[in-house]
């Protein structure tokens, strides 16, 4: 069977990534919908624009990460690989957000912000339990490559959660806290899905269900508006 030229294959990956980007490219309505889902009851135009920028910063990274995936060794199916792309895109976007935005109207908090001021203890705790169980299983049934991927995914999720806590405040406080919540919950869900896929395909299905649940778990509105 004739082998595909690696450059052609990578170009196909880029084209696929750009197609995905075109389909998922968000508009103002998506920004407003995002904020409503994460606790901002009636976002105005300025708030919706902040939500839109949050989405676009992440999705712009996906095509290039999808292309880079061509060089990443496979350990599972294509679903697992796409999880890595989304998790890596989330991490890069959060790291870039550590740099204060130019011209952003910042609102100071009267008290220090902690993780559980805007994130659900259930989401973070469930992720930790899932990781611990997977680590124990992979040590008892040694699969060192899977353990390495597990460690990498945990590091990525940990960095995302850390940046969500420490990144500079940007713009409206309610929007800022809602987007921090979204970052933590989606990252924990993605991390759980990746961990599940590393253990076993059926555990991967459980991880996907946990991802859906975590990505739709919002803390009480009092915490968002704090």
C-alpha positions as CSV (number, residue, x, y, z in Angstrom):
1,X,0.0,0.0,0.0
2,X,1.4,3.4,-1.0
3,X,2.3,5.7,1.9
4,X,0.8,9.2,2.1
5,X,3.3,12.0,1.9
6,X,3.5,13.4,5.5
7,X,3.2,17.0,4.3
8,X,0.0,16.2,2.4
9,X,-1.3,14.4,5.5
10,X,-0.5,17.4,7.6
11,X,-2.1,19.8,5.1
12,X,-5.3,17.6,5.3
13,X,-5.2,17.9,9.1
14,X,-5.0,21.7,8.8
15,X,-7.8,21.8,6.2
16,X,-10.0,19.7,8.5
17,X,-9.1,21.9,11.5
18,X,-10.1,25.0,9.4
19,X,-13.3,23.4,8.4
20,X,-14.1,22.7,12.0
21,X,-13.3,26.3,12.9
22,X,-15.6,27.6,10.2
23,X,-18.4,25.5,11.5
24,X,-17.8,26.4,15.1
25,X,-16.9,30.1,14.6
26,X,-19.0,32.0,17.3
27,X,-21.0,35.2,16.8
28,X,-22.5,37.7,19.3
29,X,-25.4,35.5,20.0
30,X,-23.1,32.7,21.0
31,X,-21.3,35.0,23.4
32,X,-24.6,36.0,25.1
33,X,-25.7,32.4,25.2
34,X,-22.5,31.3,26.9
35,X,-22.8,33.9,29.6
36,X,-26.4,33.0,30.3
37,X,-25.4,29.4,30.7
38,X,-22.8,30.3,33.3
39,X,-24.8,32.6,35.5
40,X,-25.1,36.1,33.9
41,X,-28.9,36.4,33.6
42,X,-29.3,39.2,31.0
43,X,-25.9,40.0,29.4
44,X,-25.8,43.4,27.7
45,X,-23.9,44.0,24.4
46,X,-20.6,44.7,26.1
47,X,-20.8,41.6,28.2
48,X,-21.8,39.5,25.3
49,X,-18.8,40.8,23.4
50,X,-16.5,39.6,26.2
51,X,-18.1,36.2,26.0
52,X,-17.6,36.2,22.3
53,X,-13.8,37.1,22.6
54,X,-13.4,34.3,25.2
55,X,-14.8,31.7,22.7
56,X,-12.9,33.0,19.7
57,X,-9.5,33.0,21.5
58,X,-10.0,29.3,22.1
59,X,-11.4,28.2,18.8
60,X,-8.7,30.1,16.8
61,X,-6.2,27.7,18.3
62,X,-8.0,24.4,17.3
63,X,-7.0,24.1,13.6
64,X,-3.2,24.5,14.4
65,X,-3.4,22.1,17.3
66,X,-5.3,19.6,15.2
67,X,-2.5,19.8,12.6
68,X,0.1,19.3,15.3
69,X,-1.8,16.2,16.4
70,X,-0.5,14.5,13.3
71,X,2.9,14.3,15.0
72,X,1.4,13.0,18.3
73,X,1.6,9.2,18.9
74,X,-1.8,7.6,19.0
75,X,-2.8,5.7,22.2
76,X,-6.5,5.4,21.5
77,X,-9.2,6.4,19.0
78,X,-9.8,9.7,17.2
79,X,-12.1,10.8,20.0
80,X,-9.3,10.6,22.5
81,X,-7.0,12.7,20.2
82,X,-9.6,15.4,19.7
83,X,-10.0,15.6,23.5
84,X,-6.3,16.4,23.7
85,X,-6.7,19.1,21.1
86,X,-9.5,20.8,23.0
87,X,-7.7,20.5,26.3
88,X,-4.5,21.9,24.9
89,X,-6.4,24.8,23.3
90,X,-8.0,25.6,26.6
91,X,-4.6,25.5,28.3
92,X,-3.0,27.8,25.8
93,X,-5.9,30.2,25.9
94,X,-5.7,30.4,29.7
95,X,-2.0,30.9,29.7
96,X,-2.4,33.8,27.2
97,X,-5.1,35.3,29.4
98,X,-2.5,35.7,32.2
99,X,-1.4,38.8,30.3
100,X,-3.7,41.7,31.3
101,X,-5.9,42.9,28.4
102,X,-5.2,46.3,27.0
103,X,-7.8,48.9,27.8
104,X,-9.9,46.5,29.8
105,X,-12.1,48.0,32.5
106,X,-11.0,46.1,35.7
107,X,-13.1,45.9,38.8
108,X,-11.2,45.2,42.1
109,X,-12.5,42.5,44.5
110,X,-12.8,43.4,48.2
111,X,-11.7,39.9,49.3
112,X,-9.2,37.5,47.8
113,X,-10.7,35.2,45.1
114,X,-10.5,31.5,45.8
115,X,-11.2,28.5,43.5
116,X,-14.5,27.6,45.2
117,X,-15.8,31.1,45.1
118,X,-16.7,30.4,41.5
119,X,-16.2,26.7,40.9
120,X,-18.1,23.7,42.1
121,X,-16.5,21.5,44.7
122,X,-18.4,18.6,43.2
123,X,-16.8,19.1,39.8
124,X,-13.2,19.5,41.1
125,X,-13.6,16.7,43.7
126,X,-15.1,14.3,41.1
127,X,-12.2,15.0,38.8
128,X,-9.7,14.3,41.6
129,X,-11.4,11.0,42.5
130,X,-11.4,9.9,38.8
131,X,-7.7,10.7,38.4
132,X,-6.8,8.9,41.7
133,X,-8.8,5.8,40.6
134,X,-7.1,5.8,37.1
135,X,-3.7,6.2,38.6
136,X,-4.2,3.3,41.0
137,X,-5.5,1.1,38.2
138,X,-2.6,1.9,35.8
139,X,0.0,1.2,38.6
140,X,-1.6,-2.2,39.4
141,X,-1.8,-3.0,35.7
142,X,1.3,-1.2,34.5
143,X,0.9,0.7,31.2
144,X,3.7,3.3,31.4
145,X,2.7,5.2,28.2
146,X,-0.8,5.6,29.6
147,X,0.6,6.8,32.9
148,X,2.7,9.4,31.1
149,X,-0.4,10.7,29.2
150,X,-2.3,10.7,32.5
151,X,0.4,12.8,34.2
152,X,0.4,15.2,31.2
153,X,-3.4,15.6,31.2
154,X,-3.4,16.2,35.0
155,X,-0.7,18.8,34.6
156,X,-2.7,20.6,31.9
157,X,-5.9,20.6,33.9
158,X,-4.0,21.8,37.0
159,X,-2.5,24.7,35.1
160,X,-5.9,25.6,33.6
161,X,-7.4,25.7,37.1
162,X,-4.5,27.7,38.5
163,X,-4.7,30.3,35.7
164,X,-8.5,30.6,36.2
165,X,-7.8,31.6,39.8
166,X,-4.8,33.9,39.3
167,X,-5.3,35.5,35.9
168,X,-5.9,39.3,36.0
169,X,-9.5,40.5,36.2
170,X,-10.8,41.6,32.9
171,X,-13.9,43.8,32.4
172,X,-17.2,43.2,34.1
173,X,-16.9,41.2,37.3
174,X,-19.9,39.0,36.8
175,X,-18.7,38.0,33.3
176,X,-15.1,37.5,34.6
177,X,-16.3,35.1,37.3
178,X,-18.7,33.3,35.0
179,X,-15.9,32.7,32.5
180,X,-13.5,31.5,35.2
181,X,-16.2,29.0,36.3
182,X,-16.6,27.8,32.7
183,X,-12.8,27.3,32.3
184,X,-12.5,25.2,35.4
185,X,-15.6,23.0,34.8
186,X,-14.9,22.4,31.1
187,X,-11.2,21.6,31.9
188,X,-12.1,19.2,34.6
189,X,-14.6,17.5,32.4
190,X,-12.2,17.2,29.5
191,X,-9.5,15.9,31.9
192,X,-12.0,13.2,33.1
193,X,-12.8,12.2,29.6
194,X,-9.1,11.9,28.7
195,X,-8.4,9.9,31.8
196,X,-11.3,7.5,31.1
197,X,-10.1,6.9,27.6
198,X,-6.6,6.0,28.9
199,X,-8.0,3.3,31.3
200,X,-10.5,1.5,29.0
201,X,-13.0,2.3,26.2
202,X,-16.0,1.7,28.5
203,X,-14.5,3.8,31.2
204,X,-13.9,6.4,28.5
205,X,-17.7,6.4,27.9
206,X,-18.2,7.1,31.6
207,X,-15.6,9.9,31.3
208,X,-17.5,11.4,28.3
209,X,-20.7,11.4,30.4
210,X,-18.9,13.0,33.3
211,X,-17.5,15.7,30.9
212,X,-21.1,16.5,29.7
213,X,-22.2,16.7,33.3
214,X,-19.3,18.9,34.5
215,X,-19.6,21.2,31.5
216,X,-23.2,21.8,32.4
217,X,-22.8,22.2,36.2
218,X,-23.0,25.8,37.3
219,X,-22.5,27.0,40.9
220,X,-25.2,28.8,42.7
221,X,-25.8,32.2,41.2
222,X,-24.9,33.9,44.5
223,X,-21.3,32.8,44.0
224,X,-21.2,34.1,40.4
225,X,-22.4,37.5,41.5
226,X,-20.2,37.7,44.6
